[in-house]
Amino acid sequence: MTNALVRLAMLCIFVCSPGVVIAHDASMPHHEWFNRQEMNPAARERIGVPWKSCCENGDVFKTRFRVAADRSDQWEYFKNGEWKIIPPDIIKNEDTPDREPVLFINKNNGMELCFFLPHGGI
């Protein structure tokens, strides 16, 4: 099922408003889900941060996502006019409330913190 989803994702680009950072507050739908998400231990170690939360120092970055052009399992996102690689150690194979991809980036330096793969088809 996952391979079929990845193959399907290779054919499509998820379209959202490119390059928008969204703070998640109590008025947002699913704000409790966002507040519960934690970084992968390998990503925390690589980045060198003491916190665990994806949103403590990060916000959701709304943009377009795609599987890499070389058809590998590598994911990319669109930022500042170019496609950037999503570090594999931030990828979480867990569902999101809307079943859409979610990327958290650091509010201060733009570093990628957590990425949730899309589920449930396109």
ChimeraX attribute file (.defattr): number of C-alpha atoms within 10 A of each C-alpha:
attribute: neighborCount
match mode: 1-to-1
recipient: residues
	/A:1	7
	/A:2	9
	/A:3	9
	/A:4	10
	/A:5	14
	/A:6	22
	/A:7	15
	/A:8	14
	/A:9	19
	/A:10	19
	/A:11	10
	/A:12	13
	/A:13	14
	/A:14	14
	/A:15	11
	/A:16	11
	/A:17	10
	/A:18	16
	/A:19	15
	/A:20	13
	/A:21	17
	/A:22	13
	/A:23	16
	/A:24	18
	/A:25	12
	/A:26	10
	/A:27	7
	/A:28	11
	/A:29	12
	/A:30	14
	/A:31	14
	/A:32	12
	/A:33	11
	/A:34	23
	/A:35	15
	/A:36	12
	/A:37	17
	/A:38	18
	/A:39	21
	/A:40	18
	/A:41	12
	/A:42	12
	/A:43	19
	/A:44	18
	/A:45	12
	/A:46	9
	/A:47	12
	/A:48	9
	/A:49	9
	/A:50	8
	/A:51	12
	/A:52	17
	/A:53	18
	/A:54	25
	/A:55	23
	/A:56	15
	/A:57	15
	/A:58	24
	/A:59	24
	/A:60	23
	/A:61	25
	/A:62	21
	/A:63	19
	/A:64	18
	/A:65	28
	/A:66	21
	/A:67	22
	/A:68	17
	/A:69	11
	/A:70	8
	/A:71	14
	/A:72	11
	/A:73	14
	/A:74	16
	/A:75	23
	/A:76	18
	/A:77	22
	/A:78	17
	/A:79	16
	/A:80	8
	/A:81	8
	/A:82	9
	/A:83	15
	/A:84	14
	/A:85	16
	/A:86	20
	/A:87	16
	/A:88	14
	/A:89	17
	/A:90	22
	/A:91	21
	/A:92	17
	/A:93	12
	/A:94	12
	/A:95	15
	/A:96	16
	/A:97	12
	/A:98	12
	/A:99	15
	/A:100	15
	/A:101	19
	/A:102	23
	/A:103	23
	/A:104	27
	/A:105	21
	/A:106	18
	/A:107	17
	/A:108	9
	/A:109	9
	/A:110	12
	/A:111	13
	/A:112	23
	/A:113	28
	/A:114	29
	/A:115	26
	/A:116	19
	/A:117	19
	/A:118	22
	/A:119	17
	/A:120	10
	/A:121	11
	/A:122	12
